[in-house]
Amino acid sequence: MAPRTILYTGKGGVGKTSVAAATARRCAAAGLRTIVLSTDPAHSLSDALGVRLASEPTRVGDLLFGQEVQAQEQLEQNWSAVQGWLGEMLVQRGVDRISAEELTVPPGMDELFSLLALRGHHDSAEYDVVVVDCAPTGETLRLLSFPDVARWWLEKIFPQRNQILAAARPFARAVLDLSLPDEEVLDDVQRLVRNLIAMAEILRDRSHVTIRLVMNPDRMVIDEARRTFTYLNLYGYLTDAVVVNRVFPAQVGQYFDAWRLRQQEHLETVQAAFAPVPVLTAPYFDSEVVGPAMLDRLSEELFAVREPHAVLHDRLTHELDVGQEQATLRLDLPFASKADISLKKIGLELVVRVDGHKRTILLPPALTSYQPRDAAFERGSLKVIFERSTDAKAGRSEPATVDGVANTSKSEAPVAPGTRRGPEGRAPAPARAGRSARR
C-alpha cells in the first residue's frame, strides 16, 4: 500500500520546516512509522528536530526517522553522464571548467533530483507516512508538470534514438563541430524522463498524496501562496490544508495591537482566498520552535481536532484546462446553489462574488490574452469558458456580457444558476466603454 505522503512548501522563512517536523512527530506518536525528509538545499531539519541527520534515513525516536537529501549526491547518481558531456563541450568552447560544471545543471534541477528521493520511499513501502519539507514556493513541483511532453519523448524519440543519432553525427561533426551525446548520456536523460512520469503519477494520487501551504499572515507571503495554490491546482496537485503560522495571540500586548489587527484582516483574506480548503493556525510562541517539546506544542495547536495524517480536503478547489484558443475553469462553490453569482476579470485576477462575499483567483500568465465568454452554474460548480482575444491589449478588461457574466472592472452581472444561453439567445454585447486601468 502506498504511504500517506504530505509535502509542505511555502515562502522561505515562514516556518515550514518546523511545521513538517511537528507533523512527523505527531504521526509517529499516533503509532505510524514515519519519515520526515528535507529537499530544501538550505537544510534546517536537523536543527528543528535537535538530531544530527544524514543523507540516509536516521532514527530520531520511536517510529520516527529523518533525512536531509543531499542534492549533489542525487546529481551524481542521476545526471553525471550528462554533466560530463555538456561540461566537456563547454570547455572546448572556451568556458572555464568551474563555470562549465555550474552551467550543466539547469535551474531547479538539483531540487528536482532531491525530490526524486521521495520515489524510493514510496516504492519501498517501509513507512506509513512520509513528510517532505520542500524547497520554497513549490517551484520544484512545477518542474513535474510536463508528464505529457515526457511521455512523447519516451514513446516517439527514444525508440528511434540510434537511427536519429547515426544520421545526425556526420552533420554535427562536419558543420557544427559538435560531439553528440553517447549511449550513457541518453540513458541518463531517459531515466530522468521515466522518473518525471513516475513522480507526476505519485504526486497526483490524491487519496495518498497532498500538499500543504505554509505562510505567515503577511500580505506579500499570502500573495505568493495564492500564486502557488493556483499553479498546484492547474497541474492537478491536491492542496488539503493551508497553515498560517506565527499569528499574534490576543495577549500579545499593546505595542503589537495594531500589527495583530492587521494579521486578523489578513486571516480573513486567507479564509476567503483558499476556501473550502481548511485553514490551520498556530500562534507566535514565546520561545523558538526548536526541539521535541516546542514541536509538540506546535503540533497540538495545529492538530488538536484533526489527525495530522488524514486527507483534510479531497477535491481540487478549481481546475483549469488551457487549450490553443479556449480555456475552461471549474470552480467549486458548494453552498451557493441559491445565491446570485457574479464575476469579472481584471488583468490576471478573476473576481467571483457570491452574496456579497468576494473571492479573487490569480490566473496563470498563459491566460493574459484570454477573456471570459461564457459561464454556467450547475451542481455546486461554476464553469467559466475563456476564449483568446484578438485585441492586442487583451490583458485589460473589455466589457462583454455572455450568460450574465460581466467582464469589466466597472460592472457586474449575476450568473443564472443552471443556465447557459446558446448563440441565438445571447444578449447583445454592451457598447464599448473606456478600458480599465491594469492592476
Secondary structure, DSSP 8 states (H G I E B T S, - for coil): ---EEEEEEESTTSSHHHHHHHHHHHHHHTT--EEEEE--SS--HHHHHTS---SS-EEEETTEEEEE--HHHHHHHHSHHHHHHHHHHHHHTT--HHHHHHHTS-TTHHHHHHHTHHHHHHHHT--SEEEEE--GGGHHHHTT--HHHHHHIIIIIGGGHHHHHHHHHHHIIIII------HHHHHHHHHHHHHHHHHHHHHT-TTTEEEEEEE-S-HHHHHHHHHHHHHHHHTT--EEEEEEEEE--GGG-GGGHHHHHHHHHHHHHHHHHHTTS-EEEEE--SS---SHHHHHHHHHHHHSSS-TTS-S--S-SEEEEE-SSEEEEEEE-TT-TTS-EEEEEETTEEEEEETTEEEEEE--GGGTTEEEEEEEEETTEEEEEEEE--STTTTS----EETTEE-SSS---EE-BT----GGG--------------
